[in-house]
Amino acid sequence: MRFIDLLLHDLNGVDRGKRVDLASARQVFTQGLLLPGSMFALDVPGETVQSTGLGFDEGDADRPCLPVPGTLVEVPWLDHGVAQAQITMHERDGAPFECDPRHLLARVLERFRPLGLTPVVAIELEFYLIDRELTPAGLPQPPRSPLTGRREYRTQINSMLDIDACSRVLAAIDHACHVQDVPSTTSLAEYGPGQYEVNLAHVADALTACDQAARFRRIVKCVARHHGMEATFLAKPYADMAGSGLHVHVNLVDGDGRNVFADENPLGSEVMRHAAAGMLSTMADGMAIFAPQANSWRRFRREAYVPLTADWSVNNRGAALRVPVSGAAARRLEHRVAGADANPYLVTSWVLGGILKGIEEGREPPPPVDGNLYKDGVARGEPLPAYWPAALDRFEASAFARELLGERLHRLFAEVKRAELHDFSCIVTPGEIAHLLPAL
């Protein structure tokens, strides 16, 4: 190896960092890599949100970033001797930097220890392969099939022909996952043209599960580029096609490795029902985390297998919280709200924080629902915020959010998202001009 890429997962889930030579890397692994704390005050385009206090107010001060043990892996899509490792930011006295979402998840996991419980987590991510060339309107378009040379605009869920058409890039993604210790298990064609889902195995360490999800997103984007395509985890790249989600599967095991959600009843054990109640009761407050971008909100539409209310159900993909079909020993909950553009560390922290709240307070969930949740009168749960400003209002006012994230990270996230909302609101889009110009 000649170089090591040191990757810091920022507030928006964007990988930032530096490439260092092997000689410099030895010092990094003992003393850390210096990066400014403003890495966590960046909006998606990469501009520092000054109202966070992490820019000019502290002189863009550096903090040490230390490698995460077990994340040093080869980069198989590059042929000039590159490895990578994930890093986390610390204060200069060695304390965890409160604005790093990975440290938040570590704090949440510590709260399970007195309960004698360990979360087992699996993350599902959907993504689109798209053409390198955008349309004349600047929008994404499906890639040309490597087999036929045609662009496919149709949708065929679970189509094996679609898997075959992109088998080379999917095989390369699977190979890179194997090399980088990302436990990919199943690939499938989703509802949109060029849309795929790759399932990652359940892991009895939520930090590791999120580290793997972060590596997976980098794998997909980099491998696609090396195969003449691009990949996107945008929640809604096409207005009239399916959106992409980030689903979190979770159960809890005790000190003997026994699943405490296990029960022959599909609604699970008493502990599982407490967990479900906590997840449902905190769901609306967390929508700003589950849908962190303006585009995220395009995904929430009726009859799109995207939840609109805080309901739970058995084997129903229209529900926010689904109990998948399984044997008693594999009983688990699937949280289906977040988009693929969300930060996995923040989403998982919120999901687990809700579980803790439900268990610690002994909460009981509402009755599960069944049937078409998009029909009037079927859904009974609290409506989830339907727009970005409403979600930010709810998040900023949430005592649960402040308690879970801590004052500093809570304020940081709100400031960055308010700035992004303001900037997006100032953009004049081609769509609104086309909609309004003929009449006004």
N, C-alpha and C positions, 0 to 999 in steps of 0.2 A: 504494500500500500504506500502511496506517495502523499495522499491528502485525506483529510477528514472534514466532512461537512458537519458543522455543529448547528443544530436546529432548535429554535425556540418557537413554540406554538403560541401565537399572540392571542389577543382577546377575541379576534374574529376567526381564529383557527388558521391563520396564514403562517406558513413557515418562514421565519426570518433567522438570520444568523451570519456565520462566516465560514469560509473554507480556509483551513490552515494546513501547513505542511506537517509532516510527521514529527519533525524535531520540535516544532512549536506545540504540537498536540500533547506532548509529554507534560509540558508546563500547565496546559489547560486542565489536564486530569488531576493535577495536584493543587493548583491555585485558582483555577477557573478562568473563564473567558469574560472580558469586560464588555458589557453592552449597556446602553443607556436605559434607565427605567421607562423612558418614553416609548419603548417598544410596545408597552401595554396601553399606551394612550393613542395609538395610531388608528385612524379609520381605515376602511377597506382600501381606498386609493393610496394609503401610506402617508397621509398628512397627520401631524401631531395635533391633537385636540388640546389647546392650551388651557382651557378651563379646568382640566384635570389636575393641574399643578405639577405635572411631570415634565414640562418642557422648559420654557424660559424661567419659570419660578424657581427651579432648582438648578438652572444652568445646564440642563440636559445631562445630569450627573450619571456616571457609569456605576454599575453594580456588577458583582461577580456572578457568573452563570456556571453552574457545575453540571457535569455529565450525569445523566440518569443511569445508574447501574443496570447492566443487561441490555442496553439499547445500542451498543456498538455493533454495527452490521455492515456487510459489504453492500455496495451500490451496483447491482448487476447490470443495469442498463448503460453504464459508462465503462469504457474499455481502457481507461488510463489510470487505474489504481486508486479508486476513491472509495472510502468508507463513510459512514455517517453515525452520529450519535445525537440523541435528544438531550437537551439541557434545560435546567430550571434556574430561575433568577433568585438571588439571595441578597439580603442587606449586607453592608460592609462588615458588620459584626458576625456574620454567618447565619443570622436568623432568616427564615423563609420570607421572601418578598410577598407581602399580602396581596398584591395585584396580579400575581401569577395564578391562573385558574388551576394549574396542577396542584399547587399547595392547598387550594381550597378543597379539592377532592381528598387530599391526604388528611385534612382536618376532619372532614365528614366521616371518613372511614374509621378514624380513631374513636368516634362516638359509638361505634358498634362493639368495640372491645369489651366494655363493661357488661354488655348484654350477652357476651359469649357467642356472638353471631358474626358471620362473614358473608358479604354479598358475593354472589356468583353472577357475572355479567357477560352478556354477549351483545355486540352491536351490529346491526344490519345497516348497510349504506347502499342507497341507490344512486346511480349516476348516469349521465348521457355521454356517449361518444359522439362528437360533432366534427364537421368538416373544418379544416384550417381556415378556409375562406368563408367569410360572412356573406350574407345576401347584400344586394345593393342598398337595402335599407339598414344595414348594420346589424342584422339579427342572425342568430345561429341557424344552421341547417344540418340535416342528417349527413353523415359521411357517405361517400360512394362505397358500395359494397366491394370488398376486395375480390369477391367471386364473380359478380356480374357487371361491375362498373356502374351500376345504376344507384340513384338515391332512392331509398325506400321511405315513403311517407305513411305507409300503412302501419297499423299496430296489431301485433299478434302475441298475446301473452303466452309465455312459456314455449314460444316457437323454437324448436330445435334447429330449424333452418336459419333463424337469426343467430343462434349460437354458432352454427357452422360458418356462417358468413364472416364472423369476426373471431374465429377460433384462434388465429395466430396471435392477435393482441390479447385475447383472454388467456391463452396459454402462457404468454409472456408475463402477464399480471400474476397468474398463479405461481409461475416459477420465481418471480421476484418476491412474492409473499413467502414462499418456502425459504428462500435465501435469507430474508429479513425476519424470520420467526414470527410471521403474521399467520395465524391458523385459519386460512380460508378453507371452507369446506364445500360450499355449493355455489354455483353460478346459474343464473337464470335470466332469460329475456323478460323484460317488464312490459308495461302497457304502451310505452312510447317507442317510436322508431330510434334505434340506437341506444335505448335505455336498458340498463342491466342492473342486477342486484347480486352482490357477493356476500354470503353469510360468513361470519367469523365465529369460531368455536367459543363455547362458554368458558370463562376463566374465573377462578376463585380469587381474583385480585383485580378490583375495578381500576386501579391505576394502570396495571398492565394492559387491561382491555382497552382503555382509552389511548395508551401509548401505541398499541397495535392499530387502532382506528386512525390515529394521526399518521402513522407510517403508511397505512393502506391508501389514504387519500393522496399522499405524495407518490406512491407507487403507480396508482392509476393515471395520474396526470402526466408523470414523466414517461411511463411506458407507452401511453397513447401517443405522445409527441414523437417518440422514437419510431412509431409505426405510421407516421404521416397523418395522424389525426390529433384532435384535442379532446380532452375530457373535462366535463364540468359537473360540479356538485351544487350548482344553482338549484334552488328549490323549484323554480318554474321557468325553465329556459324557453318553452314554447307556450303561448297563450292557450292553445286549443289541444294540448297534449297533457299527459299525466305529469304530475309533479314528482319530485324525488324527496324521499324521507330518510330520517335517521331514527331507527327503532331500537329501543333498549329492552332486551329481555333480562329479567332479574328474578332470582330467588335467594334465599338465605340458608346457609348451612350452620349447624352447631359445631362444637368442638370435636365431635366424632365424625364430621362430614355428612351428617344426616340433613336432608332437605326439610326444614321446618315448615315449608309450605305444603308438604306432601299430605294428601288426603284423597280418598276415593271420590269424594264429592268434588266435582269440577270447580266449585267455588273455593276449594282449598281449605286449609286449616284456619283456626281462629287467628293465628299470627298473620297469615296471608290476607285475611279479610281486614285486619287492622292496617296492614301495609297498603292495601288498595284504598282504604278510606283516607289515609294520609296523602297518598298520591293524588287522589281526586280533589281533596279539599285545598290543596296548594297549587293545582294545575293552572287556574286562571291567572294567578299572580306571576307565574313563570313564563307567560306567553312571549314576553320580550326576549327571553333567552331561547325559547324553542323556535321563534321566528325573528331572527335578529336583523334582517335586511328588509328594504322596501320590497324587493322581489319575493321575499318569503311569503308575503300575504296574498300573492296571486294563487298560491297553492290551496288555500282554504275555500273550497267551492263545494256546493252540494253534489251528491252522487259522484264523488271522486275518491271514495274510500279514505277520506281525510276527516278527522273528527272536528265537529263544530261545537260539541258540548262535553262536559266532564262526566261522561257515562262509562260504565264498564259492562262487559258482556263476555259470554263464553263463545269462542270460535266465530267472532263477528268482526270483520275488518273495518266496519264503519265506526266502531267504538274507539274512544281515546285510550282506553285500557282494556286489552284483550287477554283472555285466558286461552292460550293455544291448546289444541287437542294434544293430549299426552297421557301417559300412564301416571299413576299417583306419584311415583318417585321423581318424575321430571316436572312436577307442577310448578308453574312460573307465571309471571305477569309480563305482558308486552306493552310498553309505553310507546304509543304510535303518533305522538303529536309533533315532535320536532322535525324540521326540514333537514335535508342533507347539508345545508349551509351552516348549520349550528355548530358551536364549539362542543366537542364530545365531553370535555372535562366539566364544562358548566352544566350541560344537560344532565350528565350522570350525577353530578353533585346535587342538582335540584331533585332528581328522581329519588335518590337515596335519602336526601333530607326529608322529603315527604314521607317516605317509609318510616323513618325514625319518629317523625311527629305522630303518625298513626299508631305505632306500637307503644310509644311512651305515654300517649294519652288514652290508649285503649279505645280508639275511635271505631265506630261501626259504619260500614259503607251503606249507601242506599241500595235498594234491590237492583240486581242486574237487569239490563234491558235486552230485548230481542227483536229481531225483524229489521225492517228498513228504517234506520235512524234519521233519514232525511224526510220521512213522511211526518206530517203534523201529528203531534200527540204521542209519538213513539219515544223519542228522547225525553228524558226527565231530568237530566243533570243540568248544572249551571252552564249557561251559554258562555263560551270562551270569547274573550275580546276579539272582535272581527277586524280591527284596524290597528295599525302601528301606533298612532298617538294614544289610543285608548289603552293599549298594552303597556306603553311606557308610563302612563299615569298610574296604572294599577301596580306596576313594579315599583315605582318610586314611593308609593304610599304603603307598600307592604311591610309590615313588621316582620313577617316570616323571612322576606328577602334580606332585610337588614341583619337579622339574627344569623341567618345561614351564611351569607357572604361576608359579613363584617362591614362596618361603616365605610371603610376605605374602598373596597372592591365594589360595594353597592353603588357608591357615588361615582366611581370611575366608569362603571358600565353605563350608568344612566347618562353621564356627561358625553361619553363617546357616541351613544346612540341618539341623543338629542341633536348633537352636531351633525350626524349623518342624516337624520330626518330633515333638518333645516336645509342642508346642502341639496338633498334630493328634491325637496319642495321648490327649489329655485331653478330646477332644470325644466326647460320647455321641450317637451317630447314630440317627435313626429306624429305619434298617435293622437295627441290632443289637438294638434293643428289640423290633421285630417278630419277629425271629428267635428271641430267647431268652425273652421274657416269658411266652409261653404255657406253657412247660415249667418255668421256674425262678422 
